[in-house]
């Protein structure tokens, strides 16, 4: 992490919360990417209906 520009104990606490939120957000984005990739792969495997 870079320099903490927030002053005092409240700044330290806020910096820790924001860092944790950023980490959780990146985990959420990674999960969403994996889920959408799986969904697209499953949709491509679906058999196409044939008109008779």
C-alpha positions in Angstrom: 0.0 0.0 0.0 1.0 3.6 -0.6 1.2 6.4 1.9 -1.7 7.0 4.2 -2.8 10.7 3.6 -5.5 10.5 6.3 -4.4 11.9 9.7 -4.7 10.4 13.2 -6.3 7.3 14.6 -9.5 7.9 12.6 -7.5 8.2 9.4 -5.7 4.9 10.2 -9.0 3.1 10.9 -10.7 4.6 7.8 -7.6 3.6 5.7 -7.9 0.0 6.9 -11.6 -0.2 6.2 -11.1 1.2 2.7 -8.3 -1.2 1.9 -10.5 -4.1 3.1 -13.4 -2.9 0.9 -11.1 -2.6 -2.1 -9.9 -6.2 -1.5 -13.4 -7.5 -1.2 -14.5 -5.7 -4.3 -11.7 -7.2 -6.3 -12.6 -10.7 -5.0 -16.3 -10.0 -6.0 -15.2 -8.9 -9.5 -13.1 -12.1 -9.9 -16.0 -14.2 -8.8 -18.4 -12.4 -11.2 -16.0 -12.9 -14.1 -15.7 -16.6 -13.4 -19.5 -17.0 -13.0 -20.2 -15.2 -16.3 -17.6 -17.3 -18.1 -19.2 -20.5 -16.8 -22.7 -19.2 -17.8 -21.6 -18.3 -21.3 -19.9 -21.7 -21.7 -23.0 -23.5 -20.6 -25.2 -21.5 -22.9 -23.0 -22.3 -25.9 -23.2 -26.1 -25.1 -27.0 -26.0 -25.1 -28.4 -27.9 -28.0 -30.1 -25.9 -30.7 -33.7 -26.8 -31.4 -34.4 -28.1 -34.9 -37.7 -27.2 -36.6 -39.5 -30.2 -38.0 
